[in-house]
Amino acid sequence: MDNASGTVNEPANDSTTPSNNKPASAPRLTSKVWSYFKRVIIIENGKPVLKAKCVICNTLFAGSPRSGTSHLSCHLKEHEAAQARISPGQILLNAAVAGNLTNFAYDHAVARKEVVDFIIRAELPFKFVESHDFTGMIQRAFCPQYKGISASTCKGDVMKKFGKEKSDLHAIFEKLDSKICLTSHVWSSQQKMGYMSLTAHFIDKDWCLNKRVICFKMIEYPHTGESLATHIFDELLSWRIHNKIFTLSLDNASNNDSAASILPSSLLLDSVQQKLFHVRCCCHILNLIVQDGLKVLSPSIDKITDIVRSMNSSNKRHEIWVKCCTGFNMGKINIDNDVPHRWNSTYELLLVAIKYKVPLHWYVKEINESLSCNLQVPNEEDWKIAQLVSGFLQIFYSSTKILSGVYSPTSSRVISCLIDIHASFAAYSEFSVFEDALTEMKAKFDKYWEEFPTVFCFATIMDPRFKVYAIGEWLKMIGIDQLTIDSKLLALKTLLFQFFDFYKRSVTSYVGQNVQSAIVTSSTLSQTPGSIVVPIMQNYSMQCLKRAKLKYSSSSTTTSELQFYLDLPTIEVADDNQFSVLGWWKRNQSLYPIVSLMARDLLTIPASTVASESCFSAGGRVLSEKMTSLSPNTIEALICLKDWALANSRMQDQAQDEQCAEELMNIRASRPDWMAASEMVESESENETIES
């Protein structure tokens, strides 16, 4: 029954009654309970009966004027008792749709936390929380009780959150029994300040690969090797992980080389560890190799790249391009210009241009006639060269994607990618257009990879699909004679067994210390001044027996554990893309207790520094024109908190890092004034000194 008109409502699913049986009028409903009940007429024993229907649960009650409302109030209290967070006067009725009672009690602390998390994830300025539009939108559309917070409160909450989550990460590192691999990079912001990022990579007890940005720190100029080494070591000390560092991946800047040569002595690494400590970013080297080749190949594809630059030079020309696409019943597509410092932009340009060959020809004709331009039409030979260049760059593109992964090991794939690239050199040497380009690219390739890096060879051996056998076969594939291969493999295995001995000593010492500690603890009573120590020998015999077994196993069987792993044949998998090398070691770690520790650390090593470079893309967004007044500590908190939030949901995927790295390149191209004057482009006669 409607409160205003007094008319009788009858639900469609109930039995109806003839209109001449309806009461002419009904008393006005004044009780508050009628906000949650409505009167309906049903047929009982052939007669119309007035009932009160609960709009929350559809239960029927006596609803005549003589029935009163006490029983209805009791029913509502039952609904209230079933709601843990109900607040008086705030019963929100969604029953008409959902058929049950849903309640929401506003909690300012929860709202404040969610707003702060949103600011961090969306990389918004703190002033955003004071925006009238934002506050009004929340109050009008979601929660009228929402109380906004100030920018200073938001900043304070961010710093408190950073302190808490940093302590939580400290605890994770403290419990971590595996090694940590680092990547680092240096960047100059639009504030004319230099920032150093430091990213930690590690495999946890569940054999999951993780990464965390642990530092986004402002550092003063000059960025010498000594200065970088000092800053990195200070950060490691502050995180208390200086004794857990395994490798450091850097690009080819000369100051990075200097820093990598200084740090091992500060970290007290032994001779074998020092040989593996410095890892060069493979993706950076691939970029240098391709850039050298494109300098020679670019005249062969200039006609196509000139057309793309033309269509992107003005809105009018772009409209002509769109008409050309629709005229041939092809969806319109934006083809981005190639960027000199980003070789994959050339690959992506050619990939699309080849598909849109016909519209491109028509565009050149239209633009030359309507705007009196002088664009050249690519002939068939030009398109053949474009296809060759695109196919040639594809192997570098796919290798870069593999080596810039986040949640899958990349170190074990480096050698196989190098073999693929070497094979592409041989395949494309048959085409005369690549002759000069391949000469330049091979020279750069041999500069860094004429000898396969030992650390990546070790990681390859720890992949049960490859082992030593694969390295020998790959060396044979690139034309190395068998005598040289045998010599290289012997030297590699000798160093690998030295590395294994280091792990054997470390594990024996660690477990032996634990056993000794247990013996002392169980054999000593708490003492007060003047008391004597009473030895308690309970379980002493069993503890000594365990220690003896440990010594025996470490001296008699662990030496053969590595050999046992190497002697077994490589495994065959149906789909390499579906194979998880970490999953294999997780299943077999009990069979190889020490070798699995080696594998875990070697497979942690990142093949690229993309993880650190992606921080600078986020830094470029955080340090926008509206946020240039942020302090370095606040910037570090925002960058780290977002990275940790993505890590908790395992969303630091490869595509995102590639996108961030690409955005960084675009920032560099559009704002060269951001880069410090001391930053130099690669010199052909000296070491590459790129400081991003």
C-alpha positions as CSV (number, residue, x, y, z in Angstrom):
1,M,0.0,0.0,0.0
2,D,1.4,3.4,-0.9
3,N,1.8,5.7,2.0
4,A,0.5,8.7,0.2
5,S,-2.5,7.4,-1.8
6,G,-3.6,4.5,0.3
7,T,-4.0,2.3,-2.8
8,V,-3.5,-1.5,-2.4
9,N,-0.5,-3.0,-4.2
10,E,-0.4,-6.6,-5.3
11,P,2.8,-8.4,-6.4
12,A,2.7,-10.2,-9.7
13,N,3.7,-13.5,-8.2
14,D,0.8,-13.5,-5.7
15,S,-2.8,-14.6,-6.5
16,T,-5.0,-11.7,-7.4
17,T,-8.4,-10.7,-6.3
18,P,-11.3,-9.2,-8.3
19,S,-11.4,-5.4,-8.2
20,N,-14.9,-5.4,-6.8
21,N,-13.5,-7.1,-3.7
22,K,-10.9,-4.4,-2.9
23,P,-11.6,-2.3,0.1
24,A,-12.6,1.2,-0.8
25,S,-10.1,2.8,1.6
26,A,-7.5,1.9,4.2
27,P,-6.1,3.7,7.1
28,R,-2.9,5.8,6.6
29,L,0.3,4.0,7.5
30,T,2.4,6.2,9.9
31,S,4.8,3.7,11.6
32,K,8.4,3.7,10.5
33,V,8.3,-0.1,10.0
34,W,6.3,0.4,6.8
35,S,9.5,1.7,5.2
36,Y,10.5,-2.0,5.1
37,F,7.1,-3.6,4.6
38,K,4.4,-3.3,2.0
39,R,0.8,-4.5,2.2
40,V,-0.3,-7.1,-0.3
41,I,-3.6,-9.0,-0.8
42,I,-3.4,-12.8,-1.2
43,I,-6.2,-15.4,-1.5
44,E,-6.6,-17.7,1.5
45,N,-9.4,-20.3,1.5
46,G,-11.0,-18.4,-1.3
47,K,-11.0,-15.1,0.5
48,P,-8.8,-12.0,0.1
49,V,-6.5,-11.5,3.1
50,L,-4.4,-8.4,3.8
51,K,-0.7,-9.3,4.5
52,A,2.4,-7.3,5.3
53,K,5.3,-8.4,3.1
54,C,9.0,-7.8,4.1
55,V,10.8,-6.2,1.3
56,I,14.1,-7.6,2.7
57,C,13.3,-11.3,2.8
58,N,9.8,-11.5,1.2
59,T,8.3,-13.1,4.4
60,L,4.5,-12.5,4.9
61,F,3.0,-11.4,8.2
62,A,-0.4,-10.4,9.3
63,G,-1.0,-7.0,7.9
64,S,-4.6,-5.9,8.8
65,P,-5.1,-2.7,10.7
66,R,-6.0,-4.8,13.8
67,S,-2.7,-6.7,13.7
68,G,-0.5,-3.8,14.8
69,T,3.2,-3.4,14.0
70,S,4.9,-5.0,17.1
71,H,5.6,-8.3,15.3
72,L,6.9,-6.3,12.3
73,S,9.4,-4.4,14.5
74,C,10.6,-7.7,16.1
75,H,11.3,-9.1,12.6
76,L,13.3,-6.0,11.7
77,K,15.4,-6.4,14.8
78,E,16.2,-10.0,13.7
79,H,17.6,-8.5,10.5
80,E,19.6,-5.9,12.5
81,A,21.1,-8.6,14.8
82,A,22.3,-10.5,11.7
83,Q,24.3,-7.6,10.5
84,A,27.7,-7.3,12.3
85,R,28.4,-3.7,11.1
86,I,24.9,-2.2,11.1
87,S,24.6,1.4,12.3
88,P,21.3,2.9,13.6
89,G,19.4,4.7,10.9
90,Q,21.7,3.5,8.1
91,I,19.8,0.4,6.9
92,L,20.2,0.5,3.1
93,L,17.5,-1.5,1.4
94,N,18.7,-3.4,-1.6
95,A,16.2,-6.1,-0.9
96,A,14.0,-5.1,-3.8
97,V,16.8,-6.2,-6.1
98,A,19.0,-8.6,-4.1
99,G,16.4,-10.1,-1.8
100,N,18.6,-9.6,1.3
101,L,19.7,-6.8,3.5
102,T,23.1,-5.2,2.8
103,N,24.6,-2.6,5.1
104,F,27.6,-0.3,5.0
105,A,29.0,1.4,8.1
106,Y,31.4,4.2,7.1
107,D,34.8,3.9,8.7
108,H,36.9,7.0,8.3
109,A,40.2,5.1,8.9
110,V,39.4,2.6,6.2
111,A,38.5,5.4,3.8
112,R,41.6,7.3,4.6
113,K,43.8,4.3,3.9
114,E,42.1,3.5,0.6
115,V,42.5,7.1,-0.6
116,V,46.2,7.1,0.3
117,D,46.7,3.8,-1.6
118,F,44.8,5.2,-4.6
119,I,47.1,8.3,-4.6
120,I,50.2,6.0,-4.6
121,R,48.9,3.6,-7.3
122,A,47.6,6.4,-9.6
123,E,50.7,8.6,-9.1
124,L,48.6,11.6,-8.3
125,P,49.7,14.8,-6.4
126,F,48.7,15.0,-2.8
127,K,46.6,18.1,-3.5
128,F,44.2,15.8,-5.4
129,V,42.6,14.6,-2.1
130,E,41.6,18.2,-1.3
131,S,39.9,18.6,-4.7
132,H,36.2,19.6,-4.4
133,D,35.4,17.5,-7.4
134,F,36.9,14.3,-6.0
135,T,35.4,14.8,-2.5
136,G,32.0,15.7,-4.0
137,M,32.0,12.7,-6.3
138,I,32.7,10.3,-3.4
139,Q,30.0,11.9,-1.3
140,R,27.3,12.1,-4.0
141,A,27.9,8.8,-5.6
142,F,29.3,6.4,-3.0
143,C,29.2,7.6,0.6
144,P,27.6,10.8,1.9
145,Q,29.5,10.4,5.2
146,Y,32.9,10.5,3.5
147,K,35.2,13.1,5.2
148,G,38.1,14.4,3.0
149,I,41.7,14.6,4.2
150,S,44.2,17.3,3.6
151,A,47.3,17.0,1.4
152,S,49.6,17.1,4.4
153,T,47.7,14.3,6.1
154,C,47.9,12.3,2.9
155,K,51.7,12.8,2.8
156,G,52.1,11.9,6.4
157,D,50.1,8.7,5.9
158,V,52.3,7.9,2.9
159,M,55.5,8.2,4.9
160,K,54.0,6.1,7.8
161,K,53.0,3.4,5.3
162,F,56.5,3.5,3.8
163,G,58.1,3.1,7.2
164,K,55.9,0.1,8.0
165,E,56.2,-1.7,4.7
166,K,60.0,-1.1,4.7
167,S,60.1,-2.8,8.1
168,D,58.1,-5.7,6.7
169,L,60.5,-6.0,3.8
170,H,63.4,-5.9,6.3
171,A,61.9,-8.9,8.0
172,I,61.6,-10.8,4.6
173,F,65.2,-10.1,3.8
174,E,66.3,-11.2,7.3
175,K,64.6,-14.6,6.9
176,L,65.8,-15.0,3.4
177,D,68.3,-17.9,3.0
178,S,69.1,-17.3,-0.6
179,K,71.3,-14.8,-2.3
180,I,70.1,-11.4,-3.6
181,C,70.9,-10.1,-7.1
182,L,70.9,-6.4,-7.7
183,T,70.2,-4.1,-10.7
184,S,71.0,-0.4,-10.6
185,H,70.8,2.7,-12.8
186,V,71.2,6.4,-12.5
187,W,68.8,9.1,-13.9
188,S,68.6,12.9,-13.9
189,S,65.2,14.4,-13.2
190,Q,63.7,17.7,-14.4
191,Q,64.6,19.1,-11.0
192,K,68.2,18.8,-12.2
193,M,68.8,16.2,-9.5
194,G,70.5,12.8,-10.0
195,Y,68.7,9.7,-8.7
196,M,70.0,6.2,-8.3
197,S,67.7,3.2,-8.3
198,L,68.5,-0.1,-6.7
199,T,66.4,-3.2,-7.3
200,A,66.7,-6.5,-5.4
201,H,65.9,-9.8,-7.1
202,F,65.5,-13.0,-5.1
203,I,63.9,-16.4,-5.1
204,D,61.9,-17.2,-2.0
205,K,61.4,-20.5,-0.2
206,D,58.5,-21.4,-2.5
207,W,60.9,-21.0,-5.5
208,C,59.1,-17.9,-6.8
209,L,61.2,-15.2,-8.4
210,N,60.6,-11.7,-6.8
211,K,61.9,-8.2,-7.3
212,R,61.6,-5.2,-5.1
213,V,62.8,-1.6,-5.6
214,I,64.8,-0.9,-2.4
215,C,66.2,2.5,-3.2
216,F,65.3,5.5,-5.3
217,K,67.8,7.9,-3.8
218,M,69.0,11.3,-4.7
219,I,72.8,11.4,-5.2
220,E,75.0,14.4,-5.7
221,Y,77.2,14.9,-8.7
222,P,79.7,13.8,-9.9
223,H,78.5,10.3,-10.4
224,T,81.9,8.7,-10.3
225,G,82.4,5.0,-9.8
226,E,83.7,5.5,-6.3
227,S,80.6,7.6,-5.4
228,L,78.2,5.0,-6.9
229,A,79.9,2.2,-5.0
230,T,79.7,4.1,-1.8
231,H,76.0,4.9,-2.2
232,I,75.2,1.3,-3.1
233,F,77.1,-0.1,-0.2
234,D,75.5,2.3,2.2
235,E,72.1,1.2,1.0
236,L,73.0,-2.5,1.5
237,L,74.2,-1.8,5.0
238,S,70.9,0.1,5.8
239,W,68.9,-2.9,4.6
240,R,71.3,-5.3,6.4
241,I,71.7,-7.4,3.2
242,H,75.4,-6.7,2.5
243,N,76.3,-10.3,3.3
244,K,73.6,-11.7,0.9
245,I,74.6,-10.1,-2.3
246,F,75.5,-12.3,-5.3
247,T,75.6,-10.2,-8.5
248,L,75.2,-6.6,-9.6
249,S,73.8,-6.0,-13.1
250,L,74.7,-2.6,-14.7
251,D,74.8,-1.1,-18.2
252,N,78.1,-0.3,-19.9
253,A,78.8,3.1,-18.5
254,S,82.5,3.4,-17.5
255,N,81.6,4.7,-14.0
256,N,79.5,1.5,-13.5
257,D,82.5,-0.6,-14.4
258,S,84.5,1.3,-11.8
259,A,81.8,0.8,-9.2
260,A,81.5,-2.9,-9.9
261,S,85.3,-3.3,-9.5
262,I,85.2,-1.6,-6.1
263,L,82.2,-3.2,-4.4
264,P,83.4,-6.9,-4.2
265,S,86.2,-6.0,-1.7
266,S,83.6,-4.0,0.4
267,L,81.3,-7.0,0.3
268,L,84.1,-9.4,1.2
269,L,83.5,-11.7,-1.7
270,D,85.8,-14.6,-2.4
271,S,87.7,-15.1,-5.6
272,V,85.0,-17.2,-7.3
273,Q,82.2,-14.9,-6.4
274,Q,84.2,-11.9,-7.6
275,K,84.5,-13.5,-11.1
276,L,80.7,-13.7,-11.3
277,F,79.7,-10.4,-9.5
278,H,79.6,-7.9,-12.3
279,V,76.9,-8.7,-14.9
280,R,76.4,-6.5,-18.0
281,C,72.9,-5.7,-19.1
282,C,72.3,-7.9,-22.2
283,C,69.4,-5.7,-23.4
284,H,71.6,-2.7,-23.4
285,I,74.3,-4.5,-25.4
286,L,71.6,-5.7,-27.9
287,N,70.5,-2.1,-28.3
288,L,74.1,-1.0,-29.1
289,I,74.5,-3.8,-31.6
290,V,71.2,-3.0,-33.5
291,Q,71.9,0.7,-33.4
292,D,75.2,0.1,-35.2
293,G,73.4,-1.9,-37.8
294,L,70.6,0.5,-38.4
295,K,73.1,3.3,-39.0
296,V,74.1,1.4,-42.1
297,L,70.6,0.0,-43.0
298,S,68.6,3.2,-42.6
299,P,69.1,4.5,-46.2
300,S,67.5,1.4,-47.5
301,I,64.3,2.1,-45.6
302,D,64.3,5.9,-45.5
303,K,61.5,6.1,-48.1
304,I,59.1,4.3,-45.8
305,T,60.1,6.1,-42.6
306,D,59.8,9.5,-44.4
307,I,56.2,8.7,-45.4
308,V,55.4,7.9,-41.8
309,R,57.0,11.1,-40.5
310,S,55.0,13.0,-43.1
311,M,51.6,11.6,-42.0
312,N,52.4,12.4,-38.4
313,S,53.6,15.9,-39.1
314,S,50.1,17.6,-39.1
315,N,46.5,16.8,-38.5
316,K,45.5,17.5,-42.1
317,R,48.0,14.9,-43.4
318,H,46.9,12.4,-40.8
319,E,43.3,12.9,-42.0
320,I,44.4,12.1,-45.5
321,W,46.1,8.9,-44.2
322,V,42.9,7.8,-42.4
323,K,40.9,8.3,-45.7
324,C,43.4,6.2,-47.5
325,C,42.9,3.4,-45.0
326,T,39.1,3.5,-45.0
327,G,39.2,3.7,-48.8
328,F,40.8,0.3,-49.0
329,N,38.5,-1.1,-46.3
330,M,41.3,-1.3,-43.9
331,G,41.0,-0.2,-40.3
332,K,42.7,3.1,-39.6
333,I,45.9,2.7,-37.6
334,N,48.5,5.1,-36.2
335,I,52.0,4.3,-37.2
336,D,54.5,5.9,-34.8
337,N,57.7,7.5,-36.0
338,D,60.9,5.6,-35.5
339,V,63.0,7.0,-32.7
340,P,66.8,7.0,-33.2
341,H,67.7,5.8,-29.7
342,R,64.9,3.1,-29.6
343,W,65.6,0.5,-32.3
344,N,62.4,-1.5,-31.7
345,S,60.4,1.5,-32.9
346,T,61.9,1.0,-36.3
347,Y,60.9,-2.7,-36.1
348,E,57.4,-1.9,-35.1
349,L,57.1,0.8,-37.9
350,L,58.2,-1.7,-40.6
351,L,55.9,-4.4,-39.2
352,V,52.8,-2.2,-39.6
353,A,54.0,-0.4,-42.8
354,I,54.4,-3.7,-44.7
355,K,50.8,-4.7,-43.9
356,Y,49.6,-1.2,-45.1
357,K,51.7,-1.1,-48.2
358,V,48.8,-0.3,-50.6
359,P,47.3,2.6,-48.4
360,L,50.8,4.0,-48.0
361,H,51.3,4.2,-51.8
362,W,47.9,5.9,-52.2
363,Y,48.8,8.3,-49.4
364,V,52.0,9.4,-51.2
365,K,50.0,10.0,-54.4
366,E,47.3,12.0,-52.6
367,I,49.8,14.1,-50.5
368,N,52.0,14.9,-53.5
369,E,49.0,16.1,-55.6
370,S,47.1,18.0,-52.9
371,L,50.0,19.5,-51.0
372,S,52.7,19.6,-53.7
373,C,55.0,17.4,-51.6
374,N,57.8,15.4,-53.1
375,L,57.6,12.1,-51.2
376,Q,59.2,9.2,-53.0
377,V,57.1,6.1,-53.6
378,P,58.9,2.9,-52.4
379,N,59.4,0.5,-55.2
380,E,59.3,-3.3,-55.0
381,E,63.0,-3.5,-54.2
382,D,62.5,-1.1,-51.2
383,W,59.7,-3.2,-49.9
384,K,61.8,-6.4,-50.2
385,I,64.5,-4.7,-48.2
386,A,62.0,-3.6,-45.6
387,Q,60.8,-7.1,-45.2
388,L,64.3,-8.4,-44.8
389,V,65.1,-5.7,-42.2
390,S,61.9,-6.4,-40.3
391,G,62.7,-10.2,-40.3
392,F,66.2,-9.5,-39.2
393,L,65.2,-7.3,-36.3
394,Q,62.6,-9.8,-35.2
395,I,65.2,-12.0,-33.5
396,F,66.5,-9.1,-31.5
397,Y,63.0,-8.1,-30.6
398,S,62.1,-11.6,-29.3
399,S,65.4,-11.9,-27.5
400,T,64.8,-8.6,-25.7
401,K,61.4,-9.7,-24.6
402,I,62.9,-13.0,-23.2
403,L,65.8,-11.3,-21.4
404,S,63.7,-8.6,-19.9
405,G,61.3,-11.0,-18.1
406,V,60.3,-10.5,-14.4
407,Y,58.8,-13.6,-13.0
408,S,60.7,-16.2,-15.0
409,P,64.5,-16.8,-14.9
410,T,66.4,-15.0,-17.7
411,S,70.0,-15.8,-17.0
412,S,69.6,-19.4,-18.3
413,R,68.3,-18.1,-21.6
414,V,71.1,-15.7,-22.5
415,I,73.4,-18.2,-24.2
416,S,70.5,-19.6,-26.3
417,C,69.5,-16.1,-27.4
418,L,73.1,-15.3,-28.4
419,I,73.2,-18.4,-30.5
420,D,70.0,-17.4,-32.2
421,I,71.5,-14.0,-33.0
422,H,74.7,-15.5,-34.2
423,A,72.7,-17.7,-36.5
424,S,70.8,-14.8,-37.9
425,F,74.1,-13.1,-38.8
426,A,75.0,-16.1,-40.9
427,A,71.5,-16.4,-42.5
428,Y,71.4,-12.7,-43.5
429,S,75.0,-12.5,-44.7
430,E,73.7,-13.9,-48.0
431,F,72.0,-10.6,-48.8
432,S,74.3,-7.9,-50.1
433,V,72.3,-5.1,-48.4
434,F,73.3,-6.5,-45.0
435,E,77.0,-6.8,-45.8
436,D,78.3,-3.6,-44.2
437,A,75.7,-3.6,-41.4
438,L,76.7,-7.1,-40.3
439,T,80.3,-6.1,-40.2
440,E,79.5,-3.4,-37.7
441,M,77.2,-5.6,-35.7
442,K,79.5,-8.5,-35.5
443,A,82.3,-6.3,-34.3
444,K,80.1,-5.0,-31.4
445,F,78.9,-8.6,-30.7
446,D,82.4,-9.9,-30.5
447,K,83.5,-7.1,-28.2
448,Y,81.1,-8.3,-25.5
449,W,80.3,-11.9,-26.3
450,E,83.1,-13.4,-28.3
451,E,83.6,-15.4,-25.0
452,F,80.3,-16.4,-23.5
453,P,80.0,-14.8,-20.0
454,T,80.8,-17.4,-17.3
455,V,77.9,-16.5,-15.1
456,F,75.4,-17.1,-17.9
457,C,77.1,-20.4,-18.8
458,F,76.7,-21.5,-15.2
459,A,73.0,-20.5,-15.2
460,T,72.5,-22.4,-18.5
461,I,74.0,-25.5,-16.9
462,M,71.5,-25.2,-14.1
463,D,68.7,-25.6,-16.6
464,P,68.0,-29.4,-16.8
465,R,67.1,-28.9,-20.5
466,F,70.6,-27.7,-21.4
467,K,73.5,-28.5,-18.9
468,V,77.0,-28.7,-20.3
469,Y,75.9,-30.7,-23.3
470,A,74.0,-27.7,-24.8
471,I,76.9,-25.3,-24.4
472,G,79.2,-27.7,-26.3
473,E,76.6,-28.2,-29.1
474,W,76.0,-24.5,-29.4
475,L,79.7,-23.8,-29.7
476,K,79.9,-26.4,-32.4
477,M,77.0,-24.7,-34.2
478,I,78.9,-21.4,-34.5
479,G,81.9,-23.1,-36.0
480,I,84.2,-23.7,-33.0
481,D,86.5,-26.7,-33.5
482,Q,86.1,-29.7,-31.2
483,L,89.6,-29.3,-29.6
484,T,88.8,-25.7,-28.6
485,I,85.3,-26.8,-27.3
486,D,86.8,-29.4,-25.1
487,S,89.3,-27.0,-23.7
488,K,86.5,-24.4,-23.0
489,L,84.2,-26.9,-21.4
490,L,87.0,-28.3,-19.2
491,A,87.8,-24.8,-17.9
492,L,84.1,-24.1,-17.3
493,K,83.6,-27.3,-15.4
494,T,86.7,-26.7,-13.3
495,L,85.4,-23.3,-12.2
496,L,81.9,-24.7,-11.7
497,F,83.2,-27.3,-9.3
498,Q,85.2,-24.6,-7.4
499,F,81.9,-22.7,-7.1
500,F,80.2,-25.9,-5.9
501,D,82.9,-26.4,-3.2
502,F,82.2,-22.9,-2.0
503,Y,78.5,-23.8,-1.5
504,K,79.5,-27.1,0.1
505,R,81.7,-25.3,2.7
506,S,79.0,-22.7,3.3
507,V,76.2,-25.2,3.9
508,T,78.4,-27.5,6.1
509,S,79.5,-24.5,8.2
510,Y,75.9,-23.2,8.5
511,V,74.4,-26.5,9.6
512,G,77.3,-27.3,11.8
513,Q,76.9,-24.0,13.6
514,N,73.2,-24.7,14.1
515,V,74.0,-28.1,15.6
516,Q,76.7,-26.7,17.9
517,S,74.3,-23.9,18.9
518,A,71.7,-26.5,19.8
519,I,74.2,-28.5,21.9
520,V,75.3,-25.4,23.9
521,T,71.7,-24.3,24.4
522,S,70.6,-27.7,25.7
523,S,73.7,-28.2,27.8
524,T,73.7,-25.0,29.7
525,L,71.6,-23.8,32.6
526,S,70.7,-20.2,33.2
527,Q,73.1,-18.9,35.8
528,T,73.1,-16.2,38.4
529,P,76.2,-14.5,39.9
530,G,78.1,-17.0,42.0
531,S,76.3,-20.1,40.5
532,I,78.0,-22.8,38.5
533,V,77.2,-24.1,35.0
534,V,75.6,-27.6,35.2
535,P,76.0,-29.5,31.9
536,I,72.9,-31.3,30.8
537,M,73.7,-34.1,28.4
538,Q,70.2,-35.0,27.3
539,N,70.2,-35.9,23.5
540,Y,73.9,-35.2,23.3
541,S,74.6,-38.6,21.7
542,M,71.9,-38.0,19.0
543,Q,73.2,-34.5,18.3
544,C,76.8,-35.7,17.9
545,L,75.6,-38.5,15.6
546,K,73.7,-35.9,13.4
547,R,76.9,-33.8,13.2
548,A,79.0,-36.8,12.3
549,K,76.5,-37.8,9.6
550,L,76.6,-34.3,8.2
551,K,80.4,-34.3,8.1
552,Y,80.4,-37.7,6.4
553,S,77.8,-36.8,3.8
554,S,79.6,-33.5,3.0
555,S,83.0,-35.2,2.5
556,S,81.9,-38.4,0.8
557,T,78.8,-37.6,-1.3
558,T,78.4,-33.9,-1.9
559,T,81.4,-33.9,-4.2
560,S,79.6,-36.3,-6.5
561,E,76.3,-34.5,-6.2
562,L,77.2,-32.0,-8.9
563,Q,78.7,-34.8,-11.1
564,F,75.6,-36.9,-10.6
565,Y,73.5,-34.0,-11.9
566,L,75.8,-33.3,-14.8
567,D,75.9,-37.0,-15.8
568,L,72.2,-37.5,-16.1
569,P,70.8,-36.8,-19.6
570,T,69.0,-33.5,-20.3
571,I,65.3,-33.7,-19.9
572,E,62.9,-33.4,-22.9
573,V,59.9,-31.1,-22.7
574,A,56.9,-30.9,-25.1
575,D,56.7,-27.1,-24.9
576,D,59.6,-25.0,-23.8
577,N,57.3,-22.0,-23.2
578,Q,55.4,-24.0,-20.6
579,F,58.4,-25.4,-18.8
580,S,59.2,-23.9,-15.4
581,V,62.8,-24.4,-14.5
582,L,62.1,-23.1,-11.0
583,G,59.3,-25.6,-10.6
584,W,61.7,-28.4,-11.7
585,W,64.2,-27.5,-9.0
586,K,61.5,-27.1,-6.4
587,R,60.5,-30.7,-7.1
588,N,64.1,-32.0,-7.1
589,Q,65.8,-30.0,-4.4
590,S,65.7,-33.0,-2.0
591,L,67.7,-35.0,-4.6
592,Y,70.2,-32.2,-5.1
593,P,70.4,-30.4,-1.7
594,I,73.5,-28.3,-2.5
595,V,73.3,-28.0,-6.3
596,S,69.7,-26.7,-5.8
597,L,71.2,-23.9,-3.7
598,M,73.6,-23.0,-6.6
599,A,70.8,-23.2,-9.1
600,R,68.5,-21.0,-7.0
601,D,71.1,-18.2,-6.9
602,L,72.3,-18.5,-10.5
603,L,68.7,-18.4,-11.8
604,T,68.0,-15.3,-9.8
605,I,70.4,-13.2,-11.9
606,P,68.5,-10.8,-14.1
607,A,69.8,-10.6,-17.7
608,S,68.9,-6.9,-18.0
609,T,68.5,-3.7,-15.9
610,V,64.9,-3.0,-17.3
611,A,63.6,-3.4,-13.7
612,S,65.7,-0.5,-12.5
613,E,65.1,1.6,-15.6
614,S,61.4,1.3,-15.3
615,C,61.6,3.2,-12.0
616,F,62.7,6.3,-13.9
617,S,59.6,6.2,-16.0
618,A,57.5,6.2,-12.8
619,G,59.8,8.9,-11.5
620,G,59.2,11.1,-14.6
621,R,55.4,10.8,-14.0
622,V,55.7,11.4,-10.2
623,L,58.0,14.4,-10.8
624,S,55.5,16.1,-13.1
625,E,55.2,19.9,-13.4
626,K,52.6,19.8,-10.6
627,M,54.8,17.8,-8.2
628,T,58.3,19.3,-8.6
629,S,58.3,20.5,-5.0
630,L,58.3,16.9,-3.6
631,S,61.3,16.1,-1.4
632,P,63.6,13.2,-2.4
633,N,62.5,11.2,0.6
634,T,58.8,11.5,-0.4
635,I,59.6,10.6,-4.0
636,E,61.4,7.5,-2.9
637,A,58.5,6.5,-0.7
638,L,56.0,6.9,-3.6
639,I,58.1,5.0,-6.1
640,C,58.9,2.1,-3.7
641,L,55.3,1.8,-2.3
642,K,53.9,1.5,-5.8
643,D,56.4,-1.1,-6.7
644,W,55.8,-3.1,-3.5
645,A,52.0,-3.0,-4.1
646,L,52.5,-4.4,-7.6
647,A,54.8,-7.0,-6.2
648,N,52.3,-8.2,-3.7
649,S,49.8,-8.8,-6.5
650,R,52.6,-10.1,-8.8
651,M,51.7,-7.5,-11.4
652,Q,55.3,-6.4,-12.1
653,D,55.0,-8.2,-15.4
654,Q,57.3,-7.9,-18.4
655,A,54.8,-5.9,-20.5
656,Q,54.5,-3.3,-17.8
657,D,58.3,-2.9,-17.4
658,E,58.7,-2.7,-21.2
659,Q,56.0,0.0,-21.3
660,C,57.7,1.9,-18.5
661,A,61.1,1.6,-20.3
662,E,59.5,2.9,-23.5
663,E,57.9,5.8,-21.7
664,L,61.3,6.7,-20.3
665,M,62.7,6.7,-23.8
666,N,59.9,9.0,-24.9
667,I,60.6,11.3,-21.9
668,R,64.3,11.5,-23.0
669,A,63.4,12.3,-26.6
670,S,60.8,15.0,-25.7
671,R,62.8,16.6,-22.9
672,P,66.5,16.5,-23.6
673,D,67.0,19.3,-21.1
674,W,66.2,16.8,-18.3
675,M,69.4,15.0,-19.0
676,A,72.6,16.3,-17.2
677,A,75.3,17.9,-19.3
678,S,77.7,15.2,-18.0
679,E,75.8,12.5,-19.7
680,M,77.5,11.3,-22.9
681,V,76.4,9.2,-25.9
682,E,78.4,6.2,-26.7
683,S,81.8,6.8,-28.3
684,E,83.0,4.4,-30.9
685,S,86.6,4.6,-29.8
686,E,86.0,4.4,-26.1
687,N,83.9,2.4,-23.7
688,E,80.1,3.2,-23.8
689,T,79.3,5.8,-21.2
690,I,75.6,6.1,-21.3
691,E,74.2,7.3,-18.0
692,S,70.4,7.3,-18.2
